[in-house]
Amino acid sequence: MQRSYPENNFENDYIYYETHDENFAGELIDYEMVLSKSYFELNLQNEKIEVIINPTEEEYSKLKEILPILTNNSGKLIIKD
């Protein structure tokens, strides 16, 4: 996932995602993210992407801190502790 930042006043920022499969890439518009200590899930309108993770406590804390900033609170984020 990446967030673009506008270069001038006429552009808007946006969030997009990429995977190894080109069919699963695009701008995040209507979505829900679920983060737990064992997986990250991205639910799109008709697609679901799940990634198994095993972060340290420090990495997990950073993920919880950074995801709302990265997404600019534009979608739904569920954190399961």
C-alpha positions as CSV (number, residue, x, y, z in Angstrom):
1,M,0.0,0.0,0.0
2,Q,1.1,3.5,-0.8
3,R,-0.2,7.0,-0.4
4,S,0.4,9.6,-3.0
5,Y,0.7,13.2,-1.9
6,P,-0.4,16.1,-4.2
7,E,2.3,18.1,-5.9
8,N,0.1,21.1,-6.3
9,N,-3.3,22.5,-5.1
10,F,-5.1,21.0,-8.1
11,E,-4.3,17.4,-7.2
12,N,-5.8,15.2,-4.4
13,D,-3.9,12.5,-2.5
14,Y,-5.0,8.9,-2.9
15,I,-4.1,5.5,-1.6
16,Y,-3.4,2.5,-3.8
17,Y,-2.3,-1.1,-3.3
18,E,-0.3,-3.5,-5.4
19,T,0.3,-7.2,-5.2
20,H,2.4,-9.6,-7.2
21,D,-0.8,-10.3,-9.3
22,E,-1.6,-7.4,-11.6
23,N,-5.3,-8.2,-11.2
24,F,-5.1,-7.2,-7.6
25,A,-3.9,-3.7,-7.8
26,G,-5.6,-0.3,-7.8
27,E,-6.8,2.7,-5.9
28,L,-8.4,2.2,-2.5
29,I,-11.8,3.8,-2.5
30,D,-14.4,1.7,-0.7
31,Y,-12.6,-0.7,1.6
32,E,-12.2,-2.3,5.0
33,M,-8.9,-3.3,6.6
34,V,-8.5,-5.8,9.4
35,L,-5.3,-6.0,11.4
36,S,-4.4,-8.6,13.9
37,K,-1.2,-10.0,15.3
38,S,-1.4,-12.9,12.9
39,Y,-2.9,-11.4,9.7
40,F,-3.7,-8.4,7.7
41,E,-6.9,-8.4,5.6
42,L,-8.0,-6.0,2.9
43,N,-11.6,-6.2,1.9
44,L,-12.6,-4.5,-1.3
45,Q,-16.0,-4.3,-3.0
46,N,-15.6,-7.7,-4.7
47,E,-12.2,-8.9,-3.5
48,K,-10.5,-10.0,-0.3
49,I,-6.7,-10.1,0.2
50,E,-5.3,-11.8,3.3
51,V,-1.7,-11.7,4.3
52,I,-0.4,-13.9,7.1
53,I,2.0,-11.8,9.3
54,N,4.1,-12.4,12.4
55,P,5.3,-9.0,13.6
56,T,7.2,-8.3,16.8
57,E,5.4,-6.2,19.4
58,E,7.2,-3.1,18.2
59,E,6.4,-3.8,14.5
60,Y,2.7,-4.4,15.4
61,S,2.6,-1.1,17.4
62,K,4.0,0.7,14.4
63,L,1.4,-0.9,12.1
64,K,-1.4,0.2,14.3
65,E,0.1,3.7,14.4
66,I,0.9,4.1,10.7
67,L,-2.2,2.5,9.0
68,P,-4.6,5.3,10.0
69,I,-2.0,7.9,8.8
70,L,-1.4,6.0,5.5
71,T,-5.1,5.7,4.7
72,N,-5.9,9.2,6.0
73,N,-8.9,7.6,7.8
74,S,-10.6,7.2,4.4
75,G,-11.8,3.6,4.9
76,K,-12.7,1.4,7.7
77,L,-9.9,0.0,9.9
78,I,-10.5,-2.7,12.4
79,I,-7.7,-3.6,14.8
80,K,-8.1,-6.9,16.7
81,D,-5.8,-7.0,19.7
